[in-house]
Amino acid sequence: EDAARVRRHLDNAGFTTDLRELPGAPFDPEKLIALMAADKKAEAGALTLILARGVGRAFIQRSADAEAVRALLAEETK
């Protein structure tokens, strides 16, 4: 429910909520993973993600599963 509410809010504000519609698309999931691994939040090349359990409930996921992120990016960039 929170995700749908935030998506509607962003859509209504004119923000793009689909990776395929961003300038520079289509994106290569492998290149995105490489950039994420080089981010200052990454530790020893492991992905660190800032995620949300709900509105106002962000958390840090250290050593995120790169294969799961890769699969998500592959699906979202088709």
N, C-alpha and C positions, 0 to 999 in steps of 0.2 A: 504494500500500500504506500509506504514512504517513497519507494523508488518511482512509482507511477506519479505521485504527487509532485515530486521534484522535477521529473521529466516534463510534466505539463507546465510547471512554473517556468522552466528554462525555455520550452517551446514558445510560451506566451510572451516571454521577454525577448524573443528573437534569436536565442542561442541555438546552435546546432547540437543535437544530441545523438547524432549518428556518425560514426567514424567515416563512413563512406561518403558523407557530404562535406567533410572538412577540406579546406584548401590543401592541395598536395596529394589528395587521395587518387588512386588507391595506395595504401601503405603495405609494405612488406613486413609481415609479422616477425621475420628473422631480424630485420634491421631494427624494428621497435624493441625487441628483446635485447639486442646488443646495446642500444641506447639506454635502456632501463638498467642494464647491468653496469653501465659506466656512470650512472647517476650518483651524485654525492651521498645519497642515502644508502646506496648499495654497500654491502660489506663483503670483501673478498669475492666480488663478482656475483654474489647471491642477490636476488631481487628483494628489495624492500618496498612494500606497497602501503599506501595510506588508504584504508578502506572505511566503509561506514556500515554499521549495523542498523542505522536509522538516522533520522534527522537529528543532528547534534550529538551523534554517538560514533565519532570516528575512532579508529584504532590503527596501530602500526602492526603490519604483518611482516616480520623479518623472515628471511630465507623462504620466500614464497616459492611454490612449486612451479618452476619454469615451464614444464610441459603443460600444466593446466593453464597457465597464462598464455602460452603459445597457442593452445587449442582454442581458447576464448578469442584471442586476436584473429586467428585464422577464420573463425566463424563470423566475427563482427566486421571483418574487412572484405568479405566475399562480394 
